[in-house]
Amino acid sequence: MAVRLSNAFGGSPESWLRQQMNYDLWRVGKKGTAAKVKKFQPA
């Protein structure tokens, strides 16, 4: 998708991925908590 956005609107695919990552992290931070995931315990 980042490549398609880059072709359509300009910018690099990396910049589109970075924007998505920043948005995702912002949303998690806004909720005040990350998804509840159990910590991995090696066998």
PDB file of N, CA, C and O in Angstrom:
ATOM      1  N   MET A   1       0.831  -1.190   0.000  1.00  0.00           N
ATOM      2  CA  MET A   1       0.000   0.000   0.000  1.00  0.00           C
ATOM      3  C   MET A   1       0.870   1.246   0.000  1.00  0.00           C
ATOM      4  O   MET A   1       0.551   2.233  -0.663  1.00  0.00           O
ATOM      5  N   ALA A   2       1.971   1.201   0.745  1.00  0.00           N
ATOM      6  CA  ALA A   2       2.858   2.365   0.803  1.00  0.00           C
ATOM      7  C   ALA A   2       3.416   2.690  -0.578  1.00  0.00           C
ATOM      8  O   ALA A   2       3.589   3.861  -0.919  1.00  0.00           O
ATOM      9  N   VAL A   3       3.695   1.671  -1.366  1.00  0.00           N
ATOM     10  CA  VAL A   3       4.206   1.896  -2.724  1.00  0.00           C
ATOM     11  C   VAL A   3       3.123   2.539  -3.580  1.00  0.00           C
ATOM     12  O   VAL A   3       3.412   3.436  -4.373  1.00  0.00           O
ATOM     13  N   ARG A   4       1.896   2.097  -3.430  1.00  0.00           N
ATOM     14  CA  ARG A   4       0.795   2.687  -4.206  1.00  0.00           C
ATOM     15  C   ARG A   4       0.561   4.140  -3.818  1.00  0.00           C
ATOM     16  O   ARG A   4       0.350   4.989  -4.683  1.00  0.00           O
ATOM     17  N   LEU A   5       0.596   4.430  -2.515  1.00  0.00           N
ATOM     18  CA  LEU A   5       0.436   5.817  -2.064  1.00  0.00           C
ATOM     19  C   LEU A   5       1.569   6.683  -2.591  1.00  0.00           C
ATOM     20  O   LEU A   5       1.353   7.825  -2.997  1.00  0.00           O
ATOM     21  N   SER A   6       2.769   6.137  -2.584  1.00  0.00           N
ATOM     22  CA  SER A   6       3.924   6.860  -3.101  1.00  0.00           C
ATOM     23  C   SER A   6       3.745   7.188  -4.581  1.00  0.00           C
ATOM     24  O   SER A   6       4.030   8.304  -5.016  1.00  0.00           O
ATOM     25  N   ASN A   7       3.279   6.225  -5.338  1.00  0.00           N
ATOM     26  CA  ASN A   7       3.053   6.458  -6.773  1.00  0.00           C
ATOM     27  C   ASN A   7       1.943   7.467  -7.010  1.00  0.00           C
ATOM     28  O   ASN A   7       2.030   8.277  -7.932  1.00  0.00           O
ATOM     29  N   ALA A   8       0.913   7.429  -6.200  1.00  0.00           N
ATOM     30  CA  ALA A   8      -0.243   8.300  -6.408  1.00  0.00           C
ATOM     31  C   ALA A   8      -0.004   9.727  -5.921  1.00  0.00           C
ATOM     32  O   ALA A   8      -0.395  10.684  -6.589  1.00  0.00           O
ATOM     33  N   PHE A   9       0.634   9.875  -4.765  1.00  0.00           N
ATOM     34  CA  PHE A   9       0.729  11.195  -4.145  1.00  0.00           C
ATOM     35  C   PHE A   9       2.148  11.729  -3.997  1.00  0.00           C
ATOM     36  O   PHE A   9       2.342  12.879  -3.605  1.00  0.00           O
ATOM     37  N   GLY A  10       3.140  10.899  -4.309  1.00  0.00           N
ATOM     38  CA  GLY A  10       4.521  11.315  -4.149  1.00  0.00           C
ATOM     39  C   GLY A  10       5.050  10.922  -2.784  1.00  0.00           C
ATOM     40  O   GLY A  10       4.345  10.317  -1.977  1.00  0.00           O
ATOM     41  N   GLY A  11       6.294  11.275  -2.543  1.00  0.00           N
ATOM     42  CA  GLY A  11       6.944  10.858  -1.311  1.00  0.00           C
ATOM     43  C   GLY A  11       7.441   9.436  -1.457  1.00  0.00           C
ATOM     44  O   GLY A  11       7.088   8.735  -2.405  1.00  0.00           O
ATOM     45  N   SER A  12       8.243   9.027  -0.534  1.00  0.00           N
ATOM     46  CA  SER A  12       8.795   7.674  -0.603  1.00  0.00           C
ATOM     47  C   SER A  12       7.867   6.697   0.121  1.00  0.00           C
ATOM     48  O   SER A  12       7.097   7.090   0.997  1.00  0.00           O
ATOM     49  N   PRO A  13       7.950   5.429  -0.254  1.00  0.00           N
ATOM     50  CA  PRO A  13       7.174   4.431   0.488  1.00  0.00           C
ATOM     51  C   PRO A  13       7.545   4.424   1.972  1.00  0.00           C
ATOM     52  O   PRO A  13       6.687   4.207   2.827  1.00  0.00           O
ATOM     53  N   GLU A  14       8.826   4.661   2.277  1.00  0.00           N
ATOM     54  CA  GLU A  14       9.267   4.700   3.664  1.00  0.00           C
ATOM     55  C   GLU A  14       8.586   5.815   4.442  1.00  0.00           C
ATOM     56  O   GLU A  14       8.256   5.643   5.616  1.00  0.00           O
ATOM     57  N   SER A  15       8.373   6.959   3.794  1.00  0.00           N
ATOM     58  CA  SER A  15       7.707   8.067   4.495  1.00  0.00           C
ATOM     59  C   SER A  15       6.249   7.719   4.796  1.00  0.00           C
ATOM     60  O   SER A  15       5.729   8.094   5.847  1.00  0.00           O
ATOM     61  N   TRP A  16       5.594   7.014   3.891  1.00  0.00           N
ATOM     62  CA  TRP A  16       4.203   6.592   4.141  1.00  0.00           C
ATOM     63  C   TRP A  16       4.152   5.574   5.280  1.00  0.00           C
ATOM     64  O   TRP A  16       3.261   5.629   6.127  1.00  0.00           O
ATOM     65  N   LEU A  17       5.107   4.647   5.298  1.00  0.00           N
ATOM     66  CA  LEU A  17       5.150   3.665   6.388  1.00  0.00           C
ATOM     67  C   LEU A  17       5.437   4.343   7.718  1.00  0.00           C
ATOM     68  O   LEU A  17       4.853   3.978   8.738  1.00  0.00           O
ATOM     69  N   ARG A  18       6.334   5.329   7.717  1.00  0.00           N
ATOM     70  CA  ARG A  18       6.666   6.053   8.941  1.00  0.00           C
ATOM     71  C   ARG A  18       5.446   6.806   9.467  1.00  0.00           C
ATOM     72  O   ARG A  18       5.193   6.824  10.671  1.00  0.00           O
ATOM     73  N   GLN A  19       4.697   7.425   8.564  1.00  0.00           N
ATOM     74  CA  GLN A  19       3.491   8.145   8.986  1.00  0.00           C
ATOM     75  C   GLN A  19       2.473   7.189   9.602  1.00  0.00           C
ATOM     76  O   GLN A  19       1.839   7.519  10.604  1.00  0.00           O
ATOM     77  N   GLN A  20       2.315   6.012   9.010  1.00  0.00           N
ATOM     78  CA  GLN A  20       1.376   5.032   9.557  1.00  0.00           C
ATOM     79  C   GLN A  20       1.830   4.558  10.926  1.00  0.00           C
ATOM     80  O   GLN A  20       1.024   4.436  11.849  1.00  0.00           O
ATOM     81  N   MET A  21       3.140   4.289  11.057  1.00  0.00           N
ATOM     82  CA  MET A  21       3.672   3.849  12.336  1.00  0.00           C
ATOM     83  C   MET A  21       3.463   4.914  13.411  1.00  0.00           C
ATOM     84  O   MET A  21       3.053   4.596  14.527  1.00  0.00           O
ATOM     85  N   ASN A  22       3.740   6.164  13.085  1.00  0.00           N
ATOM     86  CA  ASN A  22       3.554   7.249  14.045  1.00  0.00           C
ATOM     87  C   ASN A  22       2.095   7.380  14.459  1.00  0.00           C
ATOM     88  O   ASN A  22       1.800   7.623  15.629  1.00  0.00           O
ATOM     89  N   TYR A  23       1.189   7.222  13.514  1.00  0.00           N
ATOM     90  CA  TYR A  23      -0.243   7.293  13.822  1.00  0.00           C
ATOM     91  C   TYR A  23      -0.654   6.143  14.742  1.00  0.00           C
ATOM     92  O   TYR A  23      -1.377   6.343  15.718  1.00  0.00           O
ATOM     93  N   ASP A  24      -0.185   4.940  14.418  1.00  0.00           N
ATOM     94  CA  ASP A  24      -0.520   3.770  15.245  1.00  0.00           C
ATOM     95  C   ASP A  24      -0.022   3.953  16.673  1.00  0.00           C
ATOM     96  O   ASP A  24      -0.749   3.667  17.624  1.00  0.00           O
ATOM     97  N   LEU A  25       1.215   4.427  16.830  1.00  0.00           N
ATOM     98  CA  LEU A  25       1.768   4.650  18.164  1.00  0.00           C
ATOM     99  C   LEU A  25       1.029   5.754  18.893  1.00  0.00           C
ATOM    100  O   LEU A  25       0.829   5.666  20.105  1.00  0.00           O
ATOM    101  N   TRP A  26       0.622   6.787  18.184  1.00  0.00           N
ATOM    102  CA  TRP A  26      -0.152   7.874  18.785  1.00  0.00           C
ATOM    103  C   TRP A  26      -1.478   7.356  19.319  1.00  0.00           C
ATOM    104  O   TRP A  26      -1.896   7.723  20.417  1.00  0.00           O
ATOM    105  N   ARG A  27      -2.142   6.499  18.541  1.00  0.00           N
ATOM    106  CA  ARG A  27      -3.430   5.952  18.979  1.00  0.00           C
ATOM    107  C   ARG A  27      -3.279   5.097  20.223  1.00  0.00           C
ATOM    108  O   ARG A  27      -4.105   5.188  21.132  1.00  0.00           O
ATOM    109  N   VAL A  28      -2.253   4.274  20.286  1.00  0.00           N
ATOM    110  CA  VAL A  28      -2.019   3.453  21.467  1.00  0.00           C
ATOM    111  C   VAL A  28      -1.743   4.347  22.663  1.00  0.00           C
ATOM    112  O   VAL A  28      -2.262   4.104  23.752  1.00  0.00           O
ATOM    113  N   GLY A  29      -0.930   5.378  22.471  1.00  0.00           N
ATOM    114  CA  GLY A  29      -0.621   6.296  23.564  1.00  0.00           C
ATOM    115  C   GLY A  29      -1.832   7.061  24.043  1.00  0.00           C
ATOM    116  O   GLY A  29      -1.955   7.354  25.232  1.00  0.00           O
ATOM    117  N   LYS A  30      -2.732   7.390  23.125  1.00  0.00           N
ATOM    118  CA  LYS A  30      -3.938   8.135  23.483  1.00  0.00           C
ATOM    119  C   LYS A  30      -4.865   7.293  24.358  1.00  0.00           C
ATOM    120  O   LYS A  30      -5.537   7.821  25.244  1.00  0.00           O
ATOM    121  N   LYS A  31      -4.898   5.992  24.109  1.00  0.00           N
ATOM    122  CA  LYS A  31      -5.730   5.101  24.925  1.00  0.00           C
ATOM    123  C   LYS A  31      -5.165   4.963  26.327  1.00  0.00           C
ATOM    124  O   LYS A  31      -5.887   4.612  27.260  1.00  0.00           O
ATOM    125  N   GLY A  32      -3.874   5.238  26.476  1.00  0.00           N
ATOM    126  CA  GLY A  32      -3.257   5.149  27.786  1.00  0.00           C
ATOM    127  C   GLY A  32      -2.727   3.775  28.126  1.00  0.00           C
ATOM    128  O   GLY A  32      -2.079   3.591  29.156  1.00  0.00           O
ATOM    129  N   THR A  33      -2.994   2.825  27.281  1.00  0.00           N
ATOM    130  CA  THR A  33      -2.509   1.469  27.547  1.00  0.00           C
ATOM    131  C   THR A  33      -2.342   0.721  26.234  1.00  0.00           C
ATOM    132  O   THR A  33      -3.092   0.928  25.280  1.00  0.00           O
ATOM    133  N   ALA A  34      -1.372  -0.126  26.206  1.00  0.00           N
ATOM    134  CA  ALA A  34      -1.155  -0.972  25.034  1.00  0.00           C
ATOM    135  C   ALA A  34      -2.091  -2.174  25.127  1.00  0.00           C
ATOM    136  O   ALA A  34      -2.720  -2.407  26.159  1.00  0.00           O
ATOM    137  N   ALA A  35      -2.173  -2.915  24.059  1.00  0.00           N
ATOM    138  CA  ALA A  35      -3.005  -4.120  24.048  1.00  0.00           C
ATOM    139  C   ALA A  35      -2.529  -5.065  25.148  1.00  0.00           C
ATOM    140  O   ALA A  35      -1.332  -5.171  25.411  1.00  0.00           O
ATOM    141  N   LYS A  36      -3.456  -5.735  25.771  1.00  0.00           N
ATOM    142  CA  LYS A  36      -3.101  -6.657  26.845  1.00  0.00           C
ATOM    143  C   LYS A  36      -2.592  -7.951  26.228  1.00  0.00           C
ATOM    144  O   LYS A  36      -3.329  -8.695  25.581  1.00  0.00           O
ATOM    145  N   VAL A  37      -1.310  -8.190  26.451  1.00  0.00           N
ATOM    146  CA  VAL A  37      -0.649  -9.373  25.909  1.00  0.00           C
ATOM    147  C   VAL A  37       0.141 -10.018  27.027  1.00  0.00           C
ATOM    148  O   VAL A  37       0.848  -9.340  27.773  1.00  0.00           O
ATOM    149  N   LYS A  38       0.019 -11.328  27.139  1.00  0.00           N
ATOM    150  CA  LYS A  38       0.782 -12.037  28.160  1.00  0.00           C
ATOM    151  C   LYS A  38       2.246 -12.093  27.751  1.00  0.00           C
ATOM    152  O   LYS A  38       2.573 -12.297  26.582  1.00  0.00           O
ATOM    153  N   LYS A  39       3.121 -11.908  28.733  1.00  0.00           N
ATOM    154  CA  LYS A  39       4.552 -11.945  28.482  1.00  0.00           C
ATOM    155  C   LYS A  39       4.960 -13.364  28.111  1.00  0.00           C
ATOM    156  O   LYS A  39       4.494 -14.335  28.705  1.00  0.00           O
ATOM    157  N   PHE A  40       5.831 -13.465  27.127  1.00  0.00           N
ATOM    158  CA  PHE A  40       6.325 -14.763  26.651  1.00  0.00           C
ATOM    159  C   PHE A  40       7.239 -15.384  27.693  1.00  0.00           C
ATOM    160  O   PHE A  40       8.153 -14.727  28.192  1.00  0.00           O
ATOM    161  N   GLN A  41       7.002 -16.628  28.020  1.00  0.00           N
ATOM    162  CA  GLN A  41       7.832 -17.371  28.943  1.00  0.00           C
ATOM    163  C   GLN A  41       8.483 -18.523  28.186  1.00  0.00           C
ATOM    164  O   GLN A  41       7.793 -19.463  27.790  1.00  0.00           O
ATOM    165  N   PRO A  42       9.808 -18.469  27.975  1.00  0.00           N
ATOM    166  CA  PRO A  42      10.461 -19.561  27.254  1.00  0.00           C
ATOM    167  C   PRO A  42      10.362 -20.876  28.027  1.00  0.00           C
ATOM    168  O   PRO A  42      10.322 -20.883  29.257  1.00  0.00           O
ATOM    169  N   ALA A  43      10.323 -21.956  27.311  1.00  0.00           N
ATOM    170  CA  ALA A  43      10.175 -23.282  27.926  1.00  0.00           C
ATOM    171  C   ALA A  43      11.411 -23.715  28.638  1.00  0.00           C
ATOM    172  O   ALA A  43      11.446 -24.806  29.207  1.00  0.00           O
TER     173      ALA A  43
END
